[in-house]
């Protein structure tokens, strides 16, 4: 899947490069011509897959919006937060397809085991679990 992500980025015209970042920054998407994704040189394979998918998702959901900028109003902060959520949702849905993820959850695997199985971070697994819970609640209604 990592190679597939890198090929997809290339087809989108995105340059993927590796840099030294100061924590807590691990990756960044820089819109432009061409757009650039910077990934921390010290990422594990699962982190690399997770962060690359999320940064590609930023390209898909926020092209031209330049979210790396100071935000002076609450409205701007909400807008950026919604872009972050949309990008993260797209990324985890790409890396953790519903059908396969639900089947794995039904086996009673721990979060770390799910992360290993799908080769993603535990945070990605937790985010996907919340998406599944939300989807289930909305499909079943709030009284279910």
Secondary structure, 3 states (H helix, E strand, C coil): CHHHHHHHHHHCCCEEEEECCCCCCCEEEECCCCCEEEEECCCCHHHHHHHHHHHHHHHHHHCCCCCCCCCCCHHHHHHHHHHHHHHHHHHHHHHCCHHHHHHHHHCCCCHHHHHHHHCCCHHHHHHHHHHHHHHHHHHHCCCC
